[in-house]
Amino acid sequence: MLKDIYNNAIQKMDQALEHSRTELSKVRTGRANPDLLNSIMVEYYGSLMPLNQISTVTIPEPRLITLQPFEKTLIPVIEKAIMDSKLGLTANNNGNLILVPIPALTEERRKDLIKYVHQLIEDGRVSIRNIRRDILHELKTFGEIEHISEDEIHRQETEIQKLTDNYVSLLNTLQENKEKDLMDF
């Protein structure tokens, strides 16, 4: 059962790390990234669909995203959805494709994005620590119920702390990489 608690901690911390990765991928770095458009929903036959499910998204150049809708009638709808999103992007079309140029970031915008990245990573750290707290509580409760020695519980707590430190360092690495991406001109 102690192994199950440890595996549960790993699973929850993996989810928290993956969530932080996903949120970081949405932060615009000045380079084209298809994940930028993942949050855009488009009306398609009466229901909202993600942009990547109604068109092919490609990156032909470092600062350009192209979208090829599966139906030409979607071109104006997709253009409007991109314009209405709060991403600060402008869409153009050439009749078949929608071209979305990615403008260069200003120094002020870069600093704002770095602050936002710090906030995202701190949220991830808080999630990891909350998971640690819950797992430690679960360990203590289990130890009391099953009459497991305090030494064994302490060993498990130490392992959970090592695991927590490992995940926090992974988050720190993600933050450093994203900052480097943001500061590259």
Secondary structure, DSSP 8 states (H G I E B T S, - for coil): -HHHHHHHHHHHHHHHHHHHHHHHHTS--SS--GGGGTT-EEEETTEEEEGGGTEEEEEEETTEEEEEESSGGGHHHHHHHHHHSTT----EE-SS-EEEE-----HHHHHHHHHHHHHHHHHHHHHHHHHHHHHHHHHHHHHHHHT--HHHHHHHHHHHHHHHHHHHHHHHHHHHHHHHHHH--
